[in-house]
């Protein structure tokens, strides 16, 4: 299954493509509010330029809004924001449609029909806030304060949702990250003592397993990698799907799903047995090389070849090439790790190979977080509630779960079971678990088990559609937010902040205001007795000149050491070194080094479903954006020609995709760009909510098909553990 393809695009060409997409996205699209000028007309004299921070994904790129007559006419990149390398992608350009889109929620809505029936009535903000205060009080009295659960997405105001939950007294807070990246976070944290930032700009060799940086954009990694390749860096991609990143790589290997660890352990075997690892670095900076040497003896390239469908000679060659390029070489850490039930250990194998290369804290390798110096805002001491249970509802179900993130999968299971205690209220802000969490039927069942569900968003998402109370949120271009610290490896360590560039439309409000108002009604006003401006002043108190720089440039830089940060310092691990052998894991009964287990066969299903992203639409929050929907109006099932022929499926045929979690009907895309034992479909389609007019009735919902397995160490959703059957018949 090995395949090599030539890269044939420069960084300039890549950015040109992104710019073309952005320019196309800047025209058209139905709006109900003020309409931006068409691109062909250009900007008239007298426009204002206002700094803001993009919210179309987690990257938070600084931008400049061009405003005329109180209307945003255009969004441009902020050339002073080094983390995005002067770029604003197609999604960033389309941010204007988040403000003026026809489907925006305009005022509070109260459900009047059955849940999921879509019947709501308009109510005032006072009615909505009074209702929330009453329900928070009632559910707290009857089920304890932990009977209400809170979930917030990646947003600069999410901190206020968590603050309210603490003041209210609920331990049950969740983030979207338990469906995304916490297994990878745990793996690198437990190896290096912190989560690394890859220094892509100066690297010479990258093995990228599963990540798709030329479609699922990360700043500055995506741009820096293209620049590094232009200078001669080599990119090797391991992915069962022929992504855009695979297409631009020097080599693509269609690795068998769930065998990444086998490949990495074989790389470690070659590095150790051929004594290619950085012996001085390993001796001085790491713990456990003796144990690891013995551990990897059976994991030979010949053995790994049978597991992952990559020839042994290629595995050996890649190991030698990595060593030759080290320390400016890496196994890319990736971001999303919601793959398998042993994702933490898989990512530990990535981390261990990096440690053997001696690339930590060095140019072109993995770097530590740089000093930013941003404060935490206005502190508070949460009250103690005597009647509360001992712990979170999902506590003890994953060995090393991050309590501040929780596990959506495990919390959902506990809510459905009603154990260890009932949870009957749910507040959800800026996230859409109905589309992002595996096994949508279980999410529906959980919401149906609740007495009161509140969703705050800019659209009638599927989650909002299932709520009792729907609150219209301001978009990021209409509100004032706290400051946010950003890391960008060699690009920067910086701070950004966001002020409104236009007046908010309709009756939309920020979540800070909502939490503040509800807290006041419940006698908890002292926990929100401040303004955003005061909160930011506290954040910036230790950074001289930061506020002036933010107003002047849209970004503040805190120059700090990039390489050699750990010279003379201990690591934040139990051994105070980089842990090849994790003694804490051993004490807890976990494998102290990654132990490979072959993938279980899929039985009659025979094809594994994988999840992926693209450059236009990455998150369900942007799926209904009219400008972006033009680039991807629906999704398709990627299926290999061999398997399609067996099933008598032709390109464009409608097929059923079935798993134990559910089934969906979708059109087939017959392509050599995927392994015969693997299928793929994009996220965010097959929606239930008619309020998402641009995508309603289009495509299929992958969340309806994915099984909800989880990583045993962190509780991270394991979305690639789904075997499916495909056929033209529904049964």
Secondary structure as the mmCIF struct_conf table of DSSP 4:
data_model
#
loop_
_struct_conf.conf_type_id
_struct_conf.id
_struct_conf.beg_label_comp_id
_struct_conf.beg_label_asym_id
_struct_conf.beg_label_seq_id
_struct_conf.end_label_comp_id
_struct_conf.end_label_asym_id
_struct_conf.end_label_seq_id
STRN STRN1 UNK A 2 UNK A 3
HELX_RH_AL_P HELX_RH_AL_P1 UNK A 11 UNK A 25
TURN_TY1_P TURN_TY1_P1 UNK A 26 UNK A 26
BEND BEND1 UNK A 27 UNK A 27
STRN STRN2 UNK A 31 UNK A 31
BEND BEND2 UNK A 32 UNK A 33
HELX_LH_PP_P HELX_LH_PP_P1 UNK A 36 UNK A 38
TURN_TY1_P TURN_TY1_P2 UNK A 39 UNK A 41
HELX_LH_PP_P HELX_LH_PP_P2 UNK A 43 UNK A 44
TURN_TY1_P TURN_TY1_P3 UNK A 45 UNK A 46
STRN STRN3 UNK A 48 UNK A 53
BEND BEND3 UNK A 56 UNK A 57
TURN_TY1_P TURN_TY1_P4 UNK A 58 UNK A 59
STRN STRN4 UNK A 62 UNK A 68
TURN_TY1_P TURN_TY1_P5 UNK A 69 UNK A 70
STRN STRN5 UNK A 71 UNK A 77
TURN_TY1_P TURN_TY1_P6 UNK A 79 UNK A 80
HELX_RH_3T_P HELX_RH_3T_P1 UNK A 82 UNK A 84
TURN_TY1_P TURN_TY1_P7 UNK A 85 UNK A 86
HELX_RH_AL_P HELX_RH_AL_P2 UNK A 90 UNK A 93
TURN_TY1_P TURN_TY1_P8 UNK A 94 UNK A 94
HELX_RH_AL_P HELX_RH_AL_P3 UNK A 95 UNK A 100
STRN STRN6 UNK A 101 UNK A 101
TURN_TY1_P TURN_TY1_P9 UNK A 102 UNK A 103
STRN STRN7 UNK A 104 UNK A 104
BEND BEND4 UNK A 107 UNK A 107
STRN STRN8 UNK A 109 UNK A 111
BEND BEND5 UNK A 113 UNK A 114
TURN_TY1_P TURN_TY1_P10 UNK A 115 UNK A 116
BEND BEND6 UNK A 117 UNK A 117
STRN STRN9 UNK A 120 UNK A 122
HELX_RH_AL_P HELX_RH_AL_P4 UNK A 125 UNK A 143
HELX_RH_3T_P HELX_RH_3T_P2 UNK A 145 UNK A 147
STRN STRN10 UNK A 148 UNK A 152
BEND BEND7 UNK A 154 UNK A 154
TURN_TY1_P TURN_TY1_P11 UNK A 156 UNK A 157
HELX_RH_AL_P HELX_RH_AL_P5 UNK A 158 UNK A 168
TURN_TY1_P TURN_TY1_P12 UNK A 169 UNK A 169
STRN STRN11 UNK A 173 UNK A 175
HELX_RH_3T_P HELX_RH_3T_P3 UNK A 176 UNK A 179
TURN_TY1_P TURN_TY1_P13 UNK A 180 UNK A 181
HELX_RH_AL_P HELX_RH_AL_P6 UNK A 182 UNK A 192
BEND BEND8 UNK A 193 UNK A 194
STRN STRN12 UNK A 197 UNK A 198
HELX_RH_3T_P HELX_RH_3T_P4 UNK A 200 UNK A 202
BEND BEND9 UNK A 204 UNK A 204
STRN STRN13 UNK A 205 UNK A 209
BEND BEND10 UNK A 210 UNK A 210
TURN_TY1_P TURN_TY1_P14 UNK A 213 UNK A 215
BEND BEND11 UNK A 216 UNK A 216
TURN_TY1_P TURN_TY1_P15 UNK A 219 UNK A 220
HELX_RH_AL_P HELX_RH_AL_P7 UNK A 221 UNK A 230
TURN_TY1_P TURN_TY1_P16 UNK A 231 UNK A 232
STRN STRN14 UNK A 234 UNK A 238
BEND BEND12 UNK A 240 UNK A 240
STRN STRN15 UNK A 241 UNK A 241
HELX_RH_AL_P HELX_RH_AL_P8 UNK A 244 UNK A 248
BEND BEND13 UNK A 249 UNK A 250
STRN STRN16 UNK A 251 UNK A 253
HELX_LH_PP_P HELX_LH_PP_P3 UNK A 255 UNK A 256
TURN_TY1_P TURN_TY1_P17 UNK A 257 UNK A 258
HELX_RH_AL_P HELX_RH_AL_P9 UNK A 260 UNK A 273
TURN_TY1_P TURN_TY1_P18 UNK A 274 UNK A 275
BEND BEND14 UNK A 277 UNK A 277
HELX_RH_AL_P HELX_RH_AL_P10 UNK A 279 UNK A 285
STRN STRN17 UNK A 286 UNK A 287
HELX_RH_AL_P HELX_RH_AL_P11 UNK A 289 UNK A 295
TURN_TY1_P TURN_TY1_P19 UNK A 296 UNK A 298
HELX_RH_AL_P HELX_RH_AL_P12 UNK A 301 UNK A 308
BEND BEND15 UNK A 309 UNK A 309
HELX_RH_AL_P HELX_RH_AL_P13 UNK A 312 UNK A 325
TURN_TY1_P TURN_TY1_P20 UNK A 326 UNK A 327
BEND BEND16 UNK A 328 UNK A 328
STRN STRN18 UNK A 329 UNK A 331
BEND BEND17 UNK A 335 UNK A 335
BEND BEND18 UNK A 339 UNK A 339
TURN_TY1_P TURN_TY1_P21 UNK A 341 UNK A 342
HELX_RH_AL_P HELX_RH_AL_P14 UNK A 343 UNK A 356
TURN_TY1_P TURN_TY1_P22 UNK A 357 UNK A 358
STRN STRN19 UNK A 360 UNK A 360
TURN_TY1_P TURN_TY1_P23 UNK A 361 UNK A 361
BEND BEND19 UNK A 362 UNK A 362
TURN_TY1_P TURN_TY1_P24 UNK A 363 UNK A 364
BEND BEND20 UNK A 365 UNK A 365
STRN STRN20 UNK A 366 UNK A 367
HELX_LH_PP_P HELX_LH_PP_P4 UNK A 368 UNK A 371
BEND BEND21 UNK A 378 UNK A 378
HELX_LH_PP_P HELX_LH_PP_P5 UNK A 382 UNK A 384
TURN_TY1_P TURN_TY1_P25 UNK A 386 UNK A 387
BEND BEND22 UNK A 388 UNK A 388
BEND BEND23 UNK A 390 UNK A 391
TURN_TY1_P TURN_TY1_P26 UNK A 393 UNK A 396
BEND BEND24 UNK A 397 UNK A 398
TURN_TY1_P TURN_TY1_P27 UNK A 399 UNK A 400
TURN_TY1_P TURN_TY1_P28 UNK A 403 UNK A 405
HELX_RH_AL_P HELX_RH_AL_P15 UNK A 408 UNK A 417
TURN_TY1_P TURN_TY1_P29 UNK A 418 UNK A 418
BEND BEND25 UNK A 420 UNK A 421
STRN STRN21 UNK A 425 UNK A 429
BEND BEND26 UNK A 430 UNK A 430
HELX_RH_AL_P HELX_RH_AL_P16 UNK A 433 UNK A 436
BEND BEND27 UNK A 437 UNK A 438
HELX_RH_AL_P HELX_RH_AL_P17 UNK A 440 UNK A 449
BEND BEND28 UNK A 451 UNK A 451
STRN STRN22 UNK A 452 UNK A 457
BEND BEND29 UNK A 458 UNK A 458
STRN STRN23 UNK A 459 UNK A 459
HELX_RH_AL_P HELX_RH_AL_P18 UNK A 462 UNK A 465
TURN_TY1_P TURN_TY1_P30 UNK A 466 UNK A 466
BEND BEND30 UNK A 468 UNK A 468
STRN STRN24 UNK A 469 UNK A 472
STRN STRN25 UNK A 473 UNK A 473
HELX_LH_PP_P HELX_LH_PP_P6 UNK A 474 UNK A 475
TURN_TY1_P TURN_TY1_P31 UNK A 476 UNK A 477
BEND BEND31 UNK A 478 UNK A 479
STRN STRN26 UNK A 481 UNK A 487
TURN_TY1_P TURN_TY1_P32 UNK A 489 UNK A 490
BEND BEND32 UNK A 491 UNK A 491
STRN STRN27 UNK A 493 UNK A 498
BEND BEND33 UNK A 501 UNK A 502
HELX_LH_PP_P HELX_LH_PP_P7 UNK A 503 UNK A 505
TURN_TY1_P TURN_TY1_P33 UNK A 506 UNK A 507
STRN STRN28 UNK A 509 UNK A 509
HELX_RH_AL_P HELX_RH_AL_P19 UNK A 511 UNK A 521
TURN_TY1_P TURN_TY1_P34 UNK A 522 UNK A 523
HELX_RH_3T_P HELX_RH_3T_P5 UNK A 525 UNK A 528
BEND BEND34 UNK A 530 UNK A 530
HELX_RH_AL_P HELX_RH_AL_P20 UNK A 532 UNK A 539
TURN_TY1_P TURN_TY1_P35 UNK A 540 UNK A 542
BEND BEND35 UNK A 543 UNK A 543
TURN_TY1_P TURN_TY1_P36 UNK A 544 UNK A 545
HELX_RH_AL_P HELX_RH_AL_P21 UNK A 546 UNK A 553
BEND BEND36 UNK A 554 UNK A 554
STRN STRN29 UNK A 556 UNK A 557
BEND BEND37 UNK A 563 UNK A 563
TURN_TY1_P TURN_TY1_P37 UNK A 565 UNK A 568
BEND BEND38 UNK A 572 UNK A 573
TURN_TY1_P TURN_TY1_P38 UNK A 574 UNK A 575
BEND BEND39 UNK A 576 UNK A 577
STRN STRN30 UNK A 578 UNK A 579
BEND BEND40 UNK A 580 UNK A 581
HELX_RH_AL_P HELX_RH_AL_P22 UNK A 583 UNK A 587
TURN_TY1_P TURN_TY1_P39 UNK A 588 UNK A 589
BEND BEND41 UNK A 590 UNK A 590
BEND BEND42 UNK A 592 UNK A 593
HELX_LH_PP_P HELX_LH_PP_P8 UNK A 598 UNK A 601
TURN_TY1_P TURN_TY1_P40 UNK A 603 UNK A 604
STRN STRN31 UNK A 607 UNK A 610
BEND BEND43 UNK A 615 UNK A 616
BEND BEND44 UNK A 619 UNK A 619
HELX_RH_3T_P HELX_RH_3T_P6 UNK A 620 UNK A 622
TURN_TY1_P TURN_TY1_P41 UNK A 623 UNK A 624
HELX_RH_AL_P HELX_RH_AL_P23 UNK A 626 UNK A 629
TURN_TY1_P TURN_TY1_P42 UNK A 630 UNK A 631
BEND BEND45 UNK A 633 UNK A 634
STRN STRN32 UNK A 637 UNK A 639
HELX_RH_AL_P HELX_RH_AL_P24 UNK A 641 UNK A 646
TURN_TY1_P TURN_TY1_P43 UNK A 647 UNK A 648
TURN_TY1_P TURN_TY1_P44 UNK A 651 UNK A 652
STRN STRN33 UNK A 654 UNK A 659
TURN_TY1_P TURN_TY1_P45 UNK A 660 UNK A 661
STRN STRN34 UNK A 662 UNK A 670
BEND BEND46 UNK A 672 UNK A 673
STRN STRN35 UNK A 674 UNK A 674
TURN_TY1_P TURN_TY1_P46 UNK A 676 UNK A 677
STRN STRN36 UNK A 678 UNK A 680
BEND BEND47 UNK A 683 UNK A 684
BEND BEND48 UNK A 686 UNK A 686
BEND BEND49 UNK A 688 UNK A 688
TURN_TY1_P TURN_TY1_P47 UNK A 690 UNK A 691
TURN_TY1_P TURN_TY1_P48 UNK A 693 UNK A 697
BEND BEND50 UNK A 699 UNK A 699
HELX_RH_3T_P HELX_RH_3T_P7 UNK A 702 UNK A 704
TURN_TY1_P TURN_TY1_P49 UNK A 705 UNK A 705
STRN STRN37 UNK A 709 UNK A 710
TURN_TY1_P TURN_TY1_P50 UNK A 712 UNK A 714
STRN STRN38 UNK A 717 UNK A 718
TURN_TY1_P TURN_TY1_P51 UNK A 719 UNK A 720
STRN STRN39 UNK A 722 UNK A 727
BEND BEND51 UNK A 728 UNK A 729
#
